[in-house]
Amino acid sequence: MNYSLHIYKCIHYIDAHLYDKVSLHHLAKFTGLSASYLSLAFKQEMNETVTSYIQRKKSY
């Protein structure tokens, strides 16, 4: 899959810190984007929210 750099960074950060407290606001700060823009971009590229992505990954 071909994700934007910001979404790619989020995915790898989430995967590396899956059982730490990861929030949308933390990811926004990490990527330098606003939380609202990151939320929209993540949903558009991943077809799910940041929260649902984290929950799905934890359920594996």
CNS distance restraints for C-alpha pairs under 8 A (distance, minus, plus):
assign (resid   3 and name CA) (resid   7 and name CA) 6.05 0.50 0.50
assign (resid   3 and name CA) (resid   8 and name CA) 5.74 0.50 0.50
assign (resid   3 and name CA) (resid  45 and name CA) 6.82 0.50 0.50
assign (resid   4 and name CA) (resid   8 and name CA) 6.07 0.50 0.50
assign (resid   5 and name CA) (resid   9 and name CA) 6.11 0.50 0.50
assign (resid   6 and name CA) (resid  10 and name CA) 6.28 0.50 0.50
assign (resid   6 and name CA) (resid  31 and name CA) 6.02 0.50 0.50
assign (resid   7 and name CA) (resid  11 and name CA) 6.15 0.50 0.50
assign (resid   7 and name CA) (resid  41 and name CA) 7.63 0.50 0.50
assign (resid   7 and name CA) (resid  42 and name CA) 6.21 0.50 0.50
assign (resid   7 and name CA) (resid  45 and name CA) 7.78 0.50 0.50
assign (resid   8 and name CA) (resid  12 and name CA) 6.31 0.50 0.50
assign (resid   9 and name CA) (resid  13 and name CA) 6.01 0.50 0.50
assign (resid   9 and name CA) (resid  31 and name CA) 7.38 0.50 0.50
assign (resid  10 and name CA) (resid  14 and name CA) 5.97 0.50 0.50
assign (resid  10 and name CA) (resid  27 and name CA) 6.44 0.50 0.50
assign (resid  10 and name CA) (resid  31 and name CA) 7.52 0.50 0.50
assign (resid  11 and name CA) (resid  15 and name CA) 6.08 0.50 0.50
assign (resid  12 and name CA) (resid  16 and name CA) 6.05 0.50 0.50
assign (resid  13 and name CA) (resid  17 and name CA) 6.05 0.50 0.50
assign (resid  14 and name CA) (resid  18 and name CA) 5.24 0.50 0.50
assign (resid  14 and name CA) (resid  22 and name CA) 6.97 0.50 0.50
assign (resid  14 and name CA) (resid  54 and name CA) 7.08 0.50 0.50
assign (resid  15 and name CA) (resid  57 and name CA) 7.80 0.50 0.50
assign (resid  17 and name CA) (resid  21 and name CA) 7.79 0.50 0.50
assign (resid  17 and name CA) (resid  22 and name CA) 7.24 0.50 0.50
assign (resid  18 and name CA) (resid  22 and name CA) 7.40 0.50 0.50
assign (resid  18 and name CA) (resid  54 and name CA) 7.07 0.50 0.50
assign (resid  18 and name CA) (resid  57 and name CA) 7.70 0.50 0.50
assign (resid  18 and name CA) (resid  58 and name CA) 6.99 0.50 0.50
assign (resid  19 and name CA) (resid  58 and name CA) 7.79 0.50 0.50
assign (resid  22 and name CA) (resid  26 and name CA) 6.45 0.50 0.50
assign (resid  22 and name CA) (resid  27 and name CA) 7.26 0.50 0.50
assign (resid  23 and name CA) (resid  27 and name CA) 6.28 0.50 0.50
assign (resid  23 and name CA) (resid  51 and name CA) 7.98 0.50 0.50
assign (resid  24 and name CA) (resid  28 and name CA) 6.05 0.50 0.50
assign (resid  24 and name CA) (resid  35 and name CA) 6.19 0.50 0.50
assign (resid  24 and name CA) (resid  38 and name CA) 7.88 0.50 0.50
assign (resid  24 and name CA) (resid  39 and name CA) 7.28 0.50 0.50
assign (resid  24 and name CA) (resid  50 and name CA) 6.82 0.50 0.50
assign (resid  24 and name CA) (resid  51 and name CA) 7.89 0.50 0.50
assign (resid  25 and name CA) (resid  29 and name CA) 6.23 0.50 0.50
assign (resid  25 and name CA) (resid  34 and name CA) 8.00 0.50 0.50
assign (resid  25 and name CA) (resid  35 and name CA) 5.55 0.50 0.50
assign (resid  26 and name CA) (resid  30 and name CA) 6.13 0.50 0.50
assign (resid  27 and name CA) (resid  31 and name CA) 6.11 0.50 0.50
assign (resid  27 and name CA) (resid  35 and name CA) 7.81 0.50 0.50
assign (resid  28 and name CA) (resid  32 and name CA) 5.74 0.50 0.50
assign (resid  28 and name CA) (resid  33 and name CA) 4.98 0.50 0.50
assign (resid  28 and name CA) (resid  34 and name CA) 5.56 0.50 0.50
assign (resid  28 and name CA) (resid  35 and name CA) 5.06 0.50 0.50
assign (resid  28 and name CA) (resid  38 and name CA) 6.31 0.50 0.50
assign (resid  29 and name CA) (resid  33 and name CA) 6.55 0.50 0.50
assign (resid  29 and name CA) (resid  34 and name CA) 7.51 0.50 0.50
assign (resid  29 and name CA) (resid  35 and name CA) 8.00 0.50 0.50
assign (resid  33 and name CA) (resid  37 and name CA) 6.59 0.50 0.50
assign (resid  33 and name CA) (resid  38 and name CA) 6.09 0.50 0.50
assign (resid  34 and name CA) (resid  38 and name CA) 6.11 0.50 0.50
assign (resid  35 and name CA) (resid  39 and name CA) 5.98 0.50 0.50
assign (resid  36 and name CA) (resid  40 and name CA) 6.29 0.50 0.50
assign (resid  37 and name CA) (resid  41 and name CA) 6.06 0.50 0.50
assign (resid  38 and name CA) (resid  42 and name CA) 5.84 0.50 0.50
assign (resid  39 and name CA) (resid  43 and name CA) 6.15 0.50 0.50
assign (resid  39 and name CA) (resid  49 and name CA) 6.84 0.50 0.50
assign (resid  39 and name CA) (resid  50 and name CA) 6.88 0.50 0.50
assign (resid  40 and name CA) (resid  44 and name CA) 6.16 0.50 0.50
assign (resid  41 and name CA) (resid  45 and name CA) 6.12 0.50 0.50
assign (resid  42 and name CA) (resid  46 and name CA) 5.65 0.50 0.50
assign (resid  42 and name CA) (resid  47 and name CA) 7.51 0.50 0.50
assign (resid  42 and name CA) (resid  48 and name CA) 7.29 0.50 0.50
assign (resid  42 and name CA) (resid  49 and name CA) 6.54 0.50 0.50
assign (resid  42 and name CA) (resid  50 and name CA) 6.71 0.50 0.50
assign (resid  43 and name CA) (resid  47 and name CA) 4.93 0.50 0.50
assign (resid  43 and name CA) (resid  48 and name CA) 4.89 0.50 0.50
assign (resid  43 and name CA) (resid  49 and name CA) 5.07 0.50 0.50
assign (resid  43 and name CA) (resid  50 and name CA) 7.35 0.50 0.50
assign (resid  44 and name CA) (resid  48 and name CA) 7.67 0.50 0.50
assign (resid  48 and name CA) (resid  52 and name CA) 6.18 0.50 0.50
assign (resid  48 and name CA) (resid  53 and name CA) 6.40 0.50 0.50
assign (resid  49 and name CA) (resid  53 and name CA) 6.13 0.50 0.50
assign (resid  50 and name CA) (resid  54 and name CA) 6.26 0.50 0.50
assign (resid  51 and name CA) (resid  55 and name CA) 6.18 0.50 0.50
assign (resid  52 and name CA) (resid  56 and name CA) 5.95 0.50 0.50
assign (resid  53 and name CA) (resid  57 and name CA) 6.16 0.50 0.50
assign (resid  54 and name CA) (resid  58 and name CA) 6.18 0.50 0.50
assign (resid  55 and name CA) (resid  59 and name CA) 6.28 0.50 0.50
assign (resid  56 and name CA) (resid  60 and name CA) 6.97 0.50 0.50
